Amino acid sequence: MNLKIKKIRTAVIGLGVGAHQARALSAHPDCQLVWICDFDKDRLCKLGLELPEAKQTQDDQDIFNDPDIDLVCIASYDEFHHQQVVMALKKGKHVYVEKPICLTKNESQNIYQTLKAHPHLRLSSNMVLRTCPLFKKVREAVLLNQMGEIYHLEADYFWGRKEKMISGWRAQADFFSIIHGAAVHMVDLILWITGKKPISVQSFGSRIIAAGTSQRHNDFAMLILRFESQMSVKVTAHGGCVHPHFHALKVFGKNNSFIHDSTGTAWIDSSNPNQNFRPESAIYPAKTMRSEALISFISSLVQNDQNALVTETEVFDVMSVCLAAEQAVNSENSVIIEYL
């Protein structure tokens, strides 16, 4: 006799990016989408027509107070993440949260301690660049030492969406961080590709693009990360740049270099100016594959293992770097990174 495996009962809070997560959960054979939540009634009803099996609510407490919910996906505005993550964990629910998981060091420590107090629960975050075949290939080359020892990387997040910086919730929020909201993706990519954690960070920020608008916080940041191996990394986040949305990456090793920018993607195997670059055709940006991060987390819950694409340890490591980088912007000094 075949025993029917109980499906993971899920809910989604915030139906911007969260709408994609709701669709993925609805289609997943091991999940049942029970709730969708958004304070925008029109947005809620529109997705409800597409996913009629899900109950609709404008109150996240309906989800937290439902004892049958196993997993909550949190994709609300940044300022609500900490409170909602902690509440979900205290109510005995696994959490998949849009980056950043929180905004301050105290919030990060609170989430960490809450998760530690509930060791049967799991947490992951929406670090979707890990799902991109191009970046997977670069990571493999680095980890297999095909490039030789890596001495420098550059990762640039070109958001290219000025209107989202100067209007809407980001402009109205008491605190918005271009580091937590944009640079975080590139920081995660660097740690994932290299398998190493930086020991210190120096950061700089500006709000030249946002000057004269209602956005009071930096729209640009540059981070310089230092590692024990003397490897260095430059990360930039451009909130309002005149540039298509793009994730640029350069990796410099003893044996060769890798360049991915808006002009093309290639490996450079020689310093000879007459030798052609070796083009790379692995897929980028592969947006349709980004649900793999959530699907991987679901699989780890079903299998009860630690094989999620983004583990809770990695989530806290990236958050620790970003929090130190934000501190460095404010202090104008290099900051030693304190990992949880």
C-alpha positions in Angstrom: 0.0 0.0 0.0 1.3 3.5 -0.9 1.3 5.9 2.0 0.5 9.5 1.0 3.2 11.9 2.2 1.8 14.9 4.0 2.3 18.0 1.9 4.1 21.1 3.3 1.4 23.7 4.0 2.7 27.1 2.9 1.9 30.8 2.9 3.3 33.8 1.2 3.5 37.4 2.7 4.1 40.2 0.2 3.0 39.6 -3.4 5.6 41.6 -5.4 8.5 39.1 -5.7 6.3 36.9 -3.5 3.9 36.3 -6.4 6.6 34.3 -8.1 7.1 32.3 -4.9 3.4 31.7 -4.6 3.3 30.3 -8.1 6.2 28.0 -7.5 4.6 26.7 -4.3 1.3 26.2 -6.0 3.0 24.1 -8.7 5.2 22.1 -6.4 4.1 18.5 -5.8 5.2 18.5 -2.2 3.5 21.7 -1.2 0.0 23.1 -0.6 -0.4 26.8 -1.0 -2.8 27.7 1.8 -2.5 31.5 2.2 -1.5 34.6 0.2 -1.1 37.9 2.0 -0.7 41.5 1.0 -2.0 44.8 2.3 -2.8 45.9 -1.2 -6.2 44.4 -1.8 -6.1 44.8 -5.6 -2.8 43.0 -5.8 -4.1 40.3 -3.5 -7.3 39.7 -5.4 -5.5 39.7 -8.8 -3.2 36.9 -7.7 -6.1 35.2 -5.9 -7.9 34.8 -9.3 -4.8 33.1 -10.6 -4.3 30.9 -7.5 -7.9 30.2 -6.3 -6.8 27.4 -3.9 -5.1 29.9 -1.6 -7.0 31.8 1.1 -6.5 35.6 0.9 -5.7 37.9 3.8 -4.4 41.4 4.4 -3.4 40.5 7.9 -0.2 38.5 8.4 -1.4 37.4 11.8 -3.9 35.1 10.1 -0.9 33.1 8.8 1.2 33.2 12.0 -1.9 32.0 14.0 -2.7 29.1 11.7 -1.2 26.1 13.5 -1.2 24.0 10.3 1.2 26.2 8.3 4.6 24.7 8.0 6.5 27.2 5.8 6.1 31.0 5.5 7.7 32.8 2.5 8.3 36.5 3.5 8.6 39.0 0.7 7.2 42.1 2.4 9.0 45.5 2.5 12.5 45.3 4.1 11.4 47.0 7.4 8.9 44.2 8.2 11.3 41.3 7.6 12.7 41.0 11.1 9.4 41.1 13.0 7.8 38.6 10.6 10.7 36.2 10.6 10.8 36.1 14.4 7.1 35.7 14.7 7.0 32.9 12.2 9.8 31.1 14.0 8.2 31.5 17.4 5.0 30.1 15.9 6.9 27.0 14.8 7.2 27.6 11.1 10.1 27.3 8.7 11.0 30.6 6.9 12.1 31.5 3.4 12.7 35.3 3.4 13.5 37.8 0.7 16.8 39.6 1.2 17.7 41.3 3.4 16.5 39.2 6.3 16.7 42.3 8.5 18.2 45.8 8.8 20.3 46.0 12.0 22.8 44.0 14.0 20.4 43.6 16.9 17.7 42.3 14.6 20.2 39.8 13.0 21.2 38.6 16.5 17.6 38.3 17.5 16.7 36.2 14.5 19.8 34.0 15.1 18.9 33.4 18.7 15.3 32.7 17.9 16.3 30.1 15.3 18.8 28.6 17.8 16.0 28.3 20.3 14.0 26.3 17.7 16.6 23.8 16.3 13.9 21.8 14.4 13.2 24.8 12.2 15.0 25.9 9.1 15.6 29.3 7.4 16.8 30.3 4.0 16.8 33.4 1.8 16.2 34.4 -1.8 19.8 34.6 -3.0 18.8 33.9 -6.6 22.1 34.6 -8.4 23.2 31.2 -7.2 20.7 29.6 -9.7 22.3 31.2 -12.7 24.2 28.7 -14.9 26.9 31.3 -15.8 27.8 31.9 -12.1 27.6 28.2 -11.4 30.2 27.6 -14.0 32.5 30.3 -12.7 32.2 28.9 -9.2 33.1 25.5 -10.4 36.2 26.9 -12.1 37.3 28.7 -8.9 36.6 25.9 -6.5 38.4 23.3 -8.8 41.4 25.7 -8.9 41.2 25.9 -12.7 42.0 29.6 -12.6 44.8 29.2 -10.1 44.8 31.2 -6.9 42.3 34.0 -7.0 43.7 37.4 -6.0 40.9 39.8 -6.9 37.2 39.9 -7.8 34.9 42.7 -8.8 31.1 42.4 -8.6 28.8 45.2 -9.7 25.1 45.4 -9.2 23.6 47.8 -11.8 20.0 48.2 -10.6 19.1 50.8 -13.2 15.7 51.5 -11.6 15.9 55.1 -10.4 12.2 55.4 -10.1 12.1 52.7 -7.4 14.8 54.5 -5.4 13.1 57.9 -5.4 9.5 56.9 -5.0 7.4 54.2 -3.2 8.2 52.5 0.0 12.0 52.8 -0.4 11.7 56.6 -0.3 9.2 56.6 2.5 11.0 54.2 4.8 12.7 55.5 7.9 15.8 53.5 6.8 16.7 52.1 3.5 20.1 50.5 2.7 21.4 50.1 -0.8 23.9 47.7 0.7 21.2 45.5 2.3 18.9 45.9 -0.7 21.3 45.5 -3.7 25.0 44.9 -2.8 23.8 41.9 -0.7 23.3 39.9 -3.9 26.9 40.5 -5.0 28.3 39.8 -1.6 26.5 36.5 -1.5 27.7 35.7 -5.0 31.3 36.4 -4.0 31.2 34.3 -0.8 29.5 31.4 -2.7 31.9 31.4 -5.6 35.1 31.6 -3.5 34.0 29.6 -0.5 35.7 32.1 1.6 34.6 34.8 4.1 36.2 38.3 4.3 37.7 39.5 7.5 37.2 43.2 7.1 35.4 45.7 4.9 35.7 49.4 4.1 32.8 51.1 2.4 31.8 54.4 0.8 28.4 55.7 -0.1 26.7 58.7 -1.9 23.3 60.0 -2.8 24.1 62.0 -5.9 21.5 60.4 -8.0 18.8 60.8 -5.3 19.7 64.4 -4.5 16.6 66.7 -4.6 14.2 63.8 -4.2 12.4 62.3 -1.2 15.0 59.5 -0.9 17.2 60.5 2.1 19.5 57.5 2.0 22.5 56.5 -0.2 21.7 55.4 -3.7 25.3 54.1 -4.3 27.8 52.1 -2.3 31.2 50.6 -2.9 32.6 47.9 -0.6 36.2 46.8 -0.4 36.5 43.3 1.2 39.8 41.9 2.5 40.5 38.1 3.1 43.1 36.3 5.2 44.6 35.0 1.9 45.2 38.7 0.9 42.5 38.2 -1.8 40.5 41.4 -2.3 37.0 42.1 -3.6 35.3 45.2 -4.8 31.5 45.3 -4.7 29.4 48.2 -6.0 25.6 48.8 -5.9 24.2 51.4 -8.3 20.7 52.3 -7.3 19.8 54.8 -9.9 22.4 54.3 -12.7 21.9 54.9 -16.4 22.5 51.3 -17.2 20.4 48.2 -17.9 19.7 45.9 -14.9 22.8 43.8 -14.8 25.1 41.8 -12.5 28.7 42.3 -13.7 31.5 40.0 -12.5 35.3 39.9 -12.9 37.5 37.2 -11.5 41.3 37.4 -11.6 43.4 34.3 -11.0 47.1 33.3 -11.5 46.2 31.3 -14.6 43.5 33.3 -16.3 40.8 35.9 -15.9 37.0 35.9 -16.4 35.1 39.0 -17.5 31.3 39.3 -17.5 29.9 42.8 -18.3 27.4 44.5 -20.6 29.8 44.2 -23.6 30.1 40.4 -23.3 31.3 37.4 -21.4 34.7 35.7 -21.9 37.7 33.9 -20.4 41.1 35.6 -20.9 43.9 33.0 -21.1 46.8 35.2 -22.2 48.2 38.7 -21.9 49.0 38.6 -25.6 46.9 41.4 -27.2 46.7 39.3 -30.5 45.2 36.3 -28.8 41.4 36.2 -28.9 39.3 35.9 -25.7 37.5 32.6 -25.2 33.8 33.4 -25.2 31.5 31.9 -22.6 28.0 30.9 -23.6 26.5 29.7 -20.2 23.1 31.2 -19.6 22.6 34.6 -18.0 20.5 35.9 -16.4 18.3 32.8 -16.4 15.4 34.5 -14.6 13.1 31.5 -15.2 15.5 29.4 -13.1 15.4 31.6 -10.0 12.7 29.5 -8.3 15.3 26.8 -7.8 16.5 28.5 -4.6 13.1 28.1 -3.1 12.6 24.6 -4.6 16.0 23.5 -3.1 14.9 24.7 0.3 11.6 22.7 0.0 13.6 19.6 -1.0 15.8 20.0 2.1 12.7 20.2 4.3 11.2 17.1 2.7 14.5 15.2 2.9 15.3 16.6 6.4 18.9 17.4 5.3 21.2 20.4 5.1 21.5 20.5 1.3 19.5 23.7 0.6 21.1 25.9 -2.0 21.2 28.7 0.6 21.8 27.5 4.2 21.0 29.5 7.3 24.7 29.7 8.1 25.3 31.3 4.7 22.4 33.7 5.2 23.8 35.0 8.5 27.4 35.2 7.0 26.2 37.4 4.2 24.1 39.5 6.6 27.2 39.9 8.9 29.2 41.3 6.0 26.5 43.7 4.9 26.0 45.0 8.4 29.7 45.6 8.8 29.7 47.4 5.5 26.9 49.7 6.6 28.8 50.4 9.7 31.9 51.2 7.7 30.0 53.7 5.5 28.8 55.6 8.6 32.2 55.5 10.4 34.3 56.0 7.3 36.7 53.4 8.8 37.6 49.8 8.0 35.5 47.5 10.1 36.3 44.0 11.3 33.5 41.6 10.4 31.9 39.9 13.3 30.2 36.7 12.3 27.4 35.1 14.2 
